[in-house]
């Protein structure tokens, strides 16, 4: 049987370029080559689509030197739609070669221009199947402000917050401080449309507020100021059902903090001390069922496709959804794969499942 051609797409123009590239290293190393023909495609920080070497080690996660996609002079030429799926590459010398038909794209992209519905709309236009979220759920979950509106409307509890635009902050910082005051301290200040904890601060008192706002606005012109919920940080991995089957939720995992204030970029990716990913989490059967049910409700509320990681705070007064990630961290040590491994689905089979979900839709 012919192998299905999978274009693994990574890198991108967002601040999470290196994390996407490191994810590609894990995926390229684990994907079943007996089952799939792999076409690695990198997106440079300037947005050029380049044909990459099929070398997982090139994109290994090294805290001393984060991986990135470098412009090698090639340009990937996507299919021209109208039912065609031939992928071509223009080499640095100008010659054009066929890479054969592509069966599915695996876009392991984080952040803007990758996780916000834009690349999903591009592939919808080309009529090329792709794994992961669609246009709507990607766009909704990328913007934490609108995600909260949708979840709250569906009766899913969310962390109390206010949203502040750059114009509002410049025009009336005192009013913003007054609006945030009922939330109390500590607060979390975060960009509305960023991931991997980039631009996020924990604010312990009024004297730290302005600096936290400046850091967040450096990443986005819309910022969330959230109440600091006291509780356990619990996360659930969700997979869309295939061929009409219902969506599935993994066993929950937990971020256990010891000396770190919150699960920041260093703790997630650079080997920083003070935070540990534990899966499965030490929860009662009733708590596991409640978290899984809430995760599936949240996934349905945003019209979830493909996959998502649903992040919760488990507080004394119940569950609060913190956010949904439609392309969560996907390195072998990331929470999403670890939760599925703990649930009986190995990393290589998880990659295959994402691909096959996409093919069943396409």
N, C-alpha and C positions, 0 to 999 in steps of 0.2 A: 504494500500500500504506500502511495506517495506521502511524503511528509508534508504537513501543513507548514506554510511559511509564516513565521512570526517576526514582525518588525519590533524590536525592543527599542523604545524611544525614551531618551533620558537627557539630563542636563537642563537646558532652558535658560530663560532670561531673568528668573526670579532670584531673590537672595538665598534660596534653597538649592541653587544649582549644584553645589558640591554634594549635598545629601542625596539628591536624585542620582548623581553620578555614582556615589557609593552604593546606593541601592542596586544600580545596574550591575555592579561588580558581583553582588550576591546572586542576582537573578541569572546572569550569564554563566556563573559557576554551577548553578543548580538545575537549570532547565534541561529537560529530557531530550538529548540530541538524537536519540533513536526514534523519537516521536515528532520532533519539530526541527525544521530548518530555520536557523536563527539569522536575522539580518540586524546587526546593531547600528542604530542611527543616533548620533549625538546632536544636540542643539547647543551651539556656542552661546556664550553670554550675550552676543550681539544678535542672536536669532537665526544663524545660518544652520541649515540641516546638512550634516556631513556624515559620510559613511565611515564608520569606525572599524578598527580592528576587533576581531572577536577574541578579546584578551581580558578575561575577568580580573587578572592581577593588576592590570593597568588602572583599574578603578577601585582598588581596595581602599577601605576607610583607614586612613593614617592620620591620627590627631596632629602629627607634626607637619603634614602636607596634604591638605584635603584635595581629593581628585577633582579634575575639571575636564571639560571638552574643549580641545584646542582646534582651531581652524586649520585643517590639513589641505585645503584647496579643493576638496571634492564638494559636490552639491547633489543632494538627493532630489530627484524629480518624481513627484508624486503622480499617481494615476490621474487621468484626465476625466474621470467620472464617466457617465453614460454606460455604466456597467463594466468598464475596464478596470483591471486591478494590476496592471503591469507597473512595476517599480523600476526606475532607471537611475543611473548615477552618471553625472558629468565629472570626469576625472580632471585633475589639475591641468593636464595638457589640452583639455577641450574635447577629448573623445568621450563618447557616450556609450555605456554598456547597459544591457538589460540585467536586472537582478531577478527576473521572473515575476510571476504574480504573487501578490501578498494576500494571505488569507485573513490575517488579523493583526492589528497593532496593539502592542502592550505598552501604553504610555505611562511609564513610572516617573511622572513629573510632579513636582510639588510647587505650590504657590501660583502666582499670577502667570498667565500665558500657558498654563498647563493643568491646573487643578480648579480653574474658575469657569469652565464651560467653553473657553475660546477654542482650544485644540479639539474638543469634542464636537463643536459645531463645524469645524474644518473637515473632520472625517465624516460627519453626517452628510455634508455637502458632496464629498467625493464618493459617498456610498461605500466606504471601507469599514468593515466591522472593527470595533476596538473594545478592549477590556476596560472595566472600571465604570465610574459614574458617567451619567449622561449630561446633557447641557444644563437642565434645570437643577438637578440635585447638586451638581458641581458648583454652579453659580451661587445657589442658596447657601451651601455650607462653607463656601469660601468667604462669604460676608457674614460674620458672626452676628451682626445686628439683625439682618433679615432672617437668618436661621432661627434666632430666638423668637421672632414674631411668629414664624410658622409653627414652631414647636409649641409655643404657648397657646396658639389657636387650636392645636390638636390635643390640648390638655396635658402636655408633657412638661413637668416642672423644670424651669431653667433658673440659672443663677441671677438674682436681681442685679440690674446694671443701668447705667445711662450711656447714651451714645453722644459723642461730641465731635463736631466737624472742626476742621482747622480754622474756618472763618469764625465759628462761635468762640473758639479759644482765643483767637487774636482780638476779637471784638469785645469780649466780656469775660475775662478769666475769673473775676470775682463771682459772676453769676454761675459759672461752671463749678467753682468750688462750693458754692451754696447748694447747688443741685446735687452734688456728690455727698454732701455732709450726712444726709440721712442713712447712707450706706454704711457709715462708720469706718473704723480701721481695725485690721489692715484692709487695704484695697489692692486689687490687681488692675494695672493699667496696661492695655494691650492694643496693638493695631487691629482694626476690624478685619483686615484682609491680608493676613500673613500667617505663617506656620512655623513649626520647629522652635517655638518660643522666642523667635526673633523679635526684638523690640518690646519684650514683656518685662514689667517691673512689679515687684511686691512693695507696696507703699505702707510704711508703718505709722506715719504721722504726717501732718500738714507740711512740714518742712521738706519732705521728699516728693511732694506731689508735682511740682512744676518740672523738676528734672525728669520724672517719669513720663510726663506728657510730652516733653521735648523728644525723648528717646522714641516714643511710640509714633509721634508725628513725623519723625525722620523716615519711617517705614511706610506710612500711609496717611492720607489726609482725613481719615475717619478713625476715631479711637473709642474703645469701650473702657468704661470705668466700672469695675465689677466689685460687688461685695466679696470679702474674703470668707468663704465658707469653711467652717471647722469640720473636718471629716476625713474619711479615707478616700484616696484617689483610686477609683476602680474603673477598669476599661474592658469593653466587650468587643470582639471582632464579629462582624456580620458578613455573610455571603448571600447574594441573591440566589434564589432557587433556579434550577435549570429546567427548561421545558415545562414551565407552569407550576413547578413544585414550589412550596413556600420557602421564604428566606430562612436562613439558619443562623443561630447565635452560638458563639463558642463559650467555653468556660471563661469566667471573668479572670482578669489579671489585676494586679495592684502595683502601683508605684509607692514604694516604701521609702520615705525620707527619714534620714537620720540627722546629718549635720547640714544638709542643703535646705535653703529656704523654700524652693519650689523646683520642679523638674524643668530646669532651664536647658539651653542649647549645649552647654558644656556637659551637663549630666547625661543628656541623651546621646551625644555623639562623640565626645572627646575623652571619655573615660574618667570624668570627674568623680571624686568620691562623694558620698553622702546621699546617694539615691540608688535604689535597686529595683529591677523589674522582676516581679514574682508572679508566676503563673503555673497552676491555678492559685487564685487568692484564697486565703483562709476564711471562707464564708460558710454560713449555715446553708442547708438545702433551700430553705425558704428565701434567704437573701439571694442565692444564685438564681433561683427562678424569677424573683422580682426584677433583678438587674437584666436578665436576658429578655424578659417580657418588655421592659421599658426600652431596651435597645431596639427591639424589633418594631415597637410603636414609633420610635423616633425615625428609624429608617423608612418606614412606610409614610410617615408624615411629610418627609422631604422628597417623596417619590424616588427612593434610593434605587440605584442600579449597580450591579457588579459587586461592590464591597463598600464597607465603611468600618471605621473604628469609632465607637461611641464612648465618650469619656464622661464619667460621673463623679460627683462627690456624694459619698454615703455619709450623711450627717445623722445626728440623733433624731431629727424630725423628718427624715426620709431621704429620697434620692433627688438629686438635681443633675440635669444634663449640663455639662460644661461646654462641649462642642462635639460635632461630628466631623470626621476627616474622611473624605471620599477617596483619597490616595494616601493612606497612612504610611509611616515609615515601614519599609519592607525589607530591610536588611535581615539576615538570619537571626540577629539578636534583638530585633524590634518587637514591640508588644504584639502587633497583629499576627505575625507568623508564630510567635511563641504561644499565643493563646490557642491557635489551631493545632499546633504540635501537641499541646497538652490535651486537646480534645480528640486526638487520634488522626490528624491529617498532617503528614510530614510536609516539609517545606517544598520539595520538588513537586509533590502532588497538589499542593496549594496553588503553585504557579500554573500547573496544568488545568486545574479547576477554573481559574480565572479566564484562561484562554478558551476553554470549552464553553463556559457561560457566554462569552462574547460570540463565539461561533454559532451557538444555538440561537442567538438573537439576530445574527446577520444572514 
